Amino acid sequence: MTTSLFIKTMSGALAPVHDAGRDALRTMKSGDYIMVTLKRPRNLQHHRKLFALLDLIFQNQTRYKSVEELLDAIKVYCGHCEVMILRDGTEVRRPQSISFAKMDQAAFEKFYDAVVNVVVTEIIPGLNRSDLERELLDFVGTDARTLAANTDRAA
């Protein structure tokens, strides 16, 4: 039997979050071995923070035709892509997905950090991270304080 459960940490132990999880654990006998894969679900606020950053960049440039095109370019800069070599030796880089199903929170945090590094080294050289964060918060507005707090807590 394979069951996916949402659990939370409580004083160093793991506890089910929903009734379905509690019911599944009740079927286990004391001393039973089970295999657990730890994966933090994605933080939606952190995902939104990335797209707020992309919107800010997009509105201040003329090279890319859409936010999606900008995101694809940044994915390639970050190395979040598949490299294919065509018959003639040409390298083609195809951006990989950052969907919630493809990337957990730990992987997304690494990706977001790489995006910020690309922004401050390639897109806006000389801009430091703290100035970028401040500008992002100004761009998003008052809800950004909550956004920043929620994404910091996810880390």
C-alpha positions in Angstrom: 0.0 0.0 0.0 1.3 3.5 -0.9 -0.2 6.5 0.8 0.9 10.1 0.6 0.3 11.9 3.9 0.8 15.5 4.9 2.6 15.6 8.3 4.1 18.2 10.5 6.9 18.2 12.9 6.0 18.4 16.6 8.8 18.4 19.2 11.1 16.3 17.0 8.3 13.8 16.1 6.1 13.6 12.9 2.4 13.8 13.2 -0.4 13.5 10.6 -2.2 16.7 9.7 -5.5 15.3 8.4 -7.9 12.5 9.4 -6.8 10.5 6.4 -3.3 10.5 7.7 -4.4 9.5 11.2 -6.5 6.7 9.8 -3.6 5.4 7.7 -1.3 5.4 10.7 -3.9 3.5 12.8 -3.6 0.6 10.4 0.1 0.3 11.4 1.1 -1.9 14.3 3.6 -0.6 16.9 7.0 -1.6 15.6 6.0 -1.8 11.9 8.5 -0.4 9.5 7.3 2.1 7.0 9.3 4.1 4.4 8.9 7.8 4.5 10.0 10.3 1.9 10.5 13.8 3.3 9.4 16.5 1.0 8.4 20.0 2.0 5.4 21.1 -0.1 6.0 24.3 -2.0 5.3 27.7 -0.4 2.7 29.5 -2.6 3.8 32.9 -1.3 7.4 32.1 -2.3 6.2 31.2 -5.8 4.3 34.4 -6.0 7.4 36.3 -4.9 9.3 34.9 -7.9 6.6 36.1 -10.2 6.5 39.5 -8.6 10.2 39.7 -9.3 9.7 38.6 -12.9 7.0 41.2 -13.3 9.3 43.9 -12.0 12.1 42.9 -14.4 9.7 42.5 -17.3 8.2 46.0 -16.9 11.7 47.5 -17.0 13.0 45.9 -20.1 12.3 45.6 -23.8 14.0 42.4 -24.9 11.5 39.7 -23.9 8.0 39.6 -25.2 6.4 38.0 -22.2 7.1 37.1 -18.6 7.1 33.5 -19.6 9.8 34.2 -22.2 11.8 36.0 -19.5 11.4 33.1 -17.1 12.6 30.7 -19.8 15.7 32.8 -20.4 16.4 33.0 -16.6 15.9 29.2 -16.3 18.6 28.8 -19.0 20.9 31.3 -17.2 20.5 29.4 -14.0 21.2 26.0 -15.6 17.6 24.8 -14.9 17.4 23.3 -18.4 18.0 20.2 -20.5 20.9 20.4 -22.9 20.4 18.6 -26.3 23.0 18.4 -28.9 21.7 18.4 -32.4 23.2 16.4 -35.2 25.2 19.3 -36.5 26.7 19.9 -33.0 24.5 22.8 -32.1 23.5 22.9 -28.4 19.9 23.6 -27.7 18.8 24.3 -24.1 15.2 23.6 -23.2 14.1 25.1 -19.9 12.8 22.7 -17.3 9.5 23.0 -15.3 9.3 24.7 -11.9 5.8 23.4 -11.4 4.7 22.4 -7.9 4.7 18.8 -8.9 8.3 18.9 -10.3 10.0 21.0 -7.6 9.6 20.8 -3.8 10.3 23.8 -1.6 13.9 23.0 -0.9 14.6 22.8 -4.7 12.6 26.0 -5.3 14.6 27.9 -2.7 17.8 26.9 -4.5 16.2 27.9 -7.8 15.0 31.3 -6.4 18.5 32.0 -5.0 20.0 31.2 -8.4 17.4 33.5 -10.1 18.4 36.4 -7.7 22.1 35.7 -8.5 21.3 35.9 -12.2 19.4 39.1 -11.8 22.2 40.9 -9.8 25.0 39.6 -12.0 23.6 39.3 -15.5 20.4 41.3 -15.8 21.2 44.3 -13.5 24.9 44.0 -12.8 26.0 46.0 -9.8 22.6 45.7 -8.0 23.0 44.1 -4.6 20.6 41.6 -3.2 19.2 43.8 -0.4 18.5 46.6 -2.8 16.7 44.1 -5.1 14.6 42.8 -2.2 13.7 46.4 -1.1 12.7 47.3 -4.7 10.7 44.2 -5.0 8.9 45.0 -1.7 8.2 48.5 -3.0 6.9 47.2 -6.3 4.5 44.7 -4.7 3.3 47.1 -2.1 2.0 46.6 1.5 1.1 43.0 0.9 4.8 42.4 0.3 5.6 42.6 4.0 3.5 39.5 4.5 5.0 37.9 1.3 8.5 38.5 2.6 7.7 37.1 6.1 6.0 34.0 4.7 8.9 33.2 2.3 11.5 33.8 5.0 9.6 31.4 7.3 9.6 28.8 4.5 13.4 28.8 4.3 
